[in-house]
């Protein structure tokens, strides 16, 4: 099964249109409206924006529910003048679509919207209900977006496909993530008499050295291994003439398969041992473009699909039908995705999407046009085999 020339042309033009729409996190409204309009144009049975701001569409009314999710938000562009091609022009050069979001992940979003429509055209929807979503604020709150959607719609899919970039390689899982804050507390004093205070930044200095040493130990554990990085630092001081009374760092800990919450907690306890410090979850709070409150608890274990799952067999069969050969490899992402929500619910989940994920968030982000077409064909074929 392949896309008609007209269908393929429409798909690429829609992906370009999405890239032209700036949609930083919590500002996805224009894209959401465009997605819903396109779903209606393609004859989806339902298409709407939920109370969180996610764009949601359904085709079919069968009992078996298959969910394809892509996030609509992108990271910001702060160096537009340095891009080879303007980041929101969606120009095509040498068979590639250029622009912010072309990889992460508006090409995947467009492909999933068209893939579901293609599946219906091919007669693959009987007995099934296909849900396609464009979700909000994934760059900050992965999984919280569709968790809220599932709750609002009383929806529990049987299978989930996360359309994040994988260069069209079937992806069977990804690393876990834990984000924490460490706060040190000192005693403020005038800058002319630092001996009368306790500098919270100095108190933090040894902890920072411990973080660096912990990352080195994790790396030396061999492959696969976890990592930890200090991603933000700040302090509270009465003025530029005062000893800081409080300091804070934010830590991003990525977990390999088999690493546990208990291990992370033990590491955090060790980092602050003997210091005037405490650690807390790095809870994030955001407000979506629709005003919904997102409260994200960043603690997720690594996961991998059980290869005895019907989803694994169906994905292999769909891949072979599109590419004319069995998969030569599978992937395992080292970053987090919205998959954390369905995986936590015990739902069989894979990743598959156009674009090389190492180009995400980078200057001159670009996606191969042929991969967008192939992804749509794969999504349709997968629906047919589930």
Buried (B, 14 or more C-beta within 10 A) or exposed (E): BEBEEEBBEBBBEBBBBBBBBBBBBBBBBBBBEBBBEBBEEBEBBBBBBBEBBBBBBBBBEEEBBBBBBBBBBBBEBEEEEEBEBBBBEBBBEEEBBBBBBBBBBBBBBBBBBBBBBBBBBEEBBEEBBBBBBBBBBBBBBBBBBBBBBBEBBEBEBBBBBBBBBBBBBBBBBBBBBBBBBBBBBBEBBEEEEEEEBBBBBBBBEBBBEBBEEBBEEBEEEEEBBBBBEBEEEEBBBEEEEBBBBBBBBBBBBBBBBEBEEEBBBEBBEEBBEEBBBEBEBBEBEBEBBBEBEBEBBBBBBBBEBEEEBEBBEBBBBBBEBBBEEEEEEBBBBEBBBBBBBBBEEEBBBBBBBBBBBEBBBEBBBBBBBEBBBBBBBBBBBBBBBB
